[in-house]
Amino acid sequence: MPVGYLLDKQRRLVITTASGRVTFAEAKAHQEQLKSHPDFQPEFDQLLDATAITSIDISNDEAKSLGRSSPFFSASSRRAWVAPNAFLFGMGRLIATYREIAGGQEQFRIFYDRNEAFKWLELAINE
């Protein structure tokens, strides 16, 4: 599956990884899986590692839908999207903007550098 995750309840962190060609259906399914996970809380932080994505099949309207339906909605939540190129950086920024318009309170930043994302999330680099 191109989108997977690890939920670390102790660190209050979700590490999402995506690879290959990612579709809207897969991204949406990921959101639904998180919402239904018994240990998930909307205050958790998220590291979304998109560095292995080769293509993304998500339209503007679908990006809006993903922004509106995010399971993260706490002002204390930090979300870091790590992008390998300008296109995926822009897609992350588009989803973050739609999240903000929808009233999302979490902090959402996009990074080219994974180490910078780790620092911002206050995680050890070797995690």
C-alpha positions as CSV (number, residue, x, y, z in Angstrom):
1,M,0.0,0.0,0.0
2,P,1.5,3.4,-1.0
3,V,0.3,5.1,2.2
4,G,1.1,3.6,5.6
5,Y,1.5,4.8,9.1
6,L,3.0,4.1,12.5
7,L,1.2,5.5,15.5
8,D,3.4,6.0,18.6
9,K,1.0,6.7,21.5
10,Q,3.8,7.3,24.0
11,R,5.3,10.1,21.9
12,R,1.9,11.3,20.7
13,L,3.1,11.0,17.1
14,V,1.9,9.6,13.8
15,I,4.5,8.9,11.2
16,T,2.9,8.6,7.8
17,T,4.9,7.3,4.8
18,A,3.8,7.5,1.2
19,S,5.5,6.0,-1.8
20,G,5.0,5.4,-5.5
21,R,1.8,6.7,-7.1
22,V,-0.6,8.0,-4.5
23,T,-4.3,8.5,-5.2
24,F,-7.0,10.5,-3.5
25,A,-8.7,7.3,-2.4
26,E,-5.5,6.1,-0.7
27,A,-5.0,9.5,1.1
28,K,-8.7,9.5,2.2
29,A,-8.4,5.9,3.4
30,H,-5.4,6.9,5.5
31,Q,-7.4,9.7,7.2
32,E,-10.3,7.3,7.9
33,Q,-7.9,4.7,9.3
34,L,-6.4,7.3,11.7
35,K,-9.9,8.5,12.8
36,S,-10.9,4.9,13.7
37,H,-7.6,3.8,15.3
38,P,-8.4,3.3,19.1
39,D,-5.1,5.0,20.2
40,F,-5.3,8.0,17.9
41,Q,-6.0,11.5,19.3
42,P,-6.4,14.7,17.3
43,E,-3.7,16.4,19.4
44,F,-1.0,14.1,18.1
45,D,1.8,15.4,16.0
46,Q,2.4,14.0,12.5
47,L,5.4,13.5,10.3
48,L,4.2,12.9,6.7
49,D,7.2,11.6,4.7
50,A,6.4,12.1,1.0
51,T,10.0,11.7,-0.2
52,A,9.3,8.3,-1.9
53,I,6.2,9.5,-3.8
54,T,6.8,9.3,-7.6
55,S,3.4,10.8,-8.6
56,I,0.2,12.0,-6.9
57,D,-3.2,11.7,-8.4
58,I,-5.2,14.3,-6.4
59,S,-7.2,17.1,-8.0
60,N,-7.7,20.5,-6.6
61,D,-11.2,19.6,-5.3
62,E,-9.8,16.4,-3.8
63,A,-7.1,18.4,-2.0
64,K,-9.8,20.6,-0.6
65,S,-11.7,17.6,0.6
66,L,-8.5,16.2,2.3
67,G,-7.9,19.6,4.0
68,R,-11.5,19.7,5.3
69,S,-11.5,16.2,6.7
70,S,-8.2,16.0,8.5
71,P,-8.3,14.0,11.7
72,F,-5.8,16.4,13.3
73,F,-7.6,19.5,14.7
74,S,-6.0,20.6,17.9
75,A,-4.1,23.8,18.2
76,S,-1.3,21.9,20.0
77,S,-0.9,19.5,17.0
78,R,2.1,20.0,14.7
79,R,2.1,18.5,11.2
80,A,5.2,18.3,9.1
81,W,5.0,17.3,5.4
82,V,8.4,16.4,3.9
83,A,8.5,16.8,0.1
84,P,11.2,15.8,-2.3
85,N,10.4,18.3,-5.0
86,A,8.6,21.6,-5.8
87,F,5.4,19.9,-7.1
88,L,4.9,17.8,-3.8
89,F,5.9,20.9,-1.8
90,G,3.2,22.8,-3.5
91,M,0.6,20.0,-3.0
92,G,1.4,20.0,0.7
93,R,1.0,23.8,0.8
94,L,-2.3,23.5,-1.1
95,I,-3.7,21.0,1.4
96,A,-2.4,23.0,4.3
97,T,-4.1,26.1,2.9
98,Y,-7.4,24.3,2.5
99,R,-7.0,23.0,6.1
100,E,-6.5,26.5,7.4
101,I,-9.5,27.8,5.4
102,A,-11.6,25.0,6.9
103,G,-10.8,26.2,10.4
104,G,-7.9,23.8,11.2
105,Q,-6.1,24.9,14.3
106,E,-3.1,22.7,14.0
107,Q,0.3,24.0,12.9
108,F,1.1,22.6,9.4
109,R,4.5,23.2,7.8
110,I,6.0,21.8,4.6
111,F,9.8,21.0,4.4
112,Y,12.2,19.9,1.7
113,D,14.6,18.6,4.4
114,R,13.6,15.7,6.7
115,N,16.1,16.8,9.4
116,E,14.5,20.3,9.5
117,A,11.0,18.7,9.9
118,F,12.4,16.5,12.7
119,K,13.9,19.6,14.5
120,W,10.6,21.5,14.1
121,L,8.7,18.5,15.6
122,E,11.3,18.3,18.3
123,L,12.2,14.7,17.4
124,A,15.7,13.2,17.5
125,I,17.2,13.0,14.0
126,N,17.8,9.3,14.3
127,E,14.2,8.3,15.0
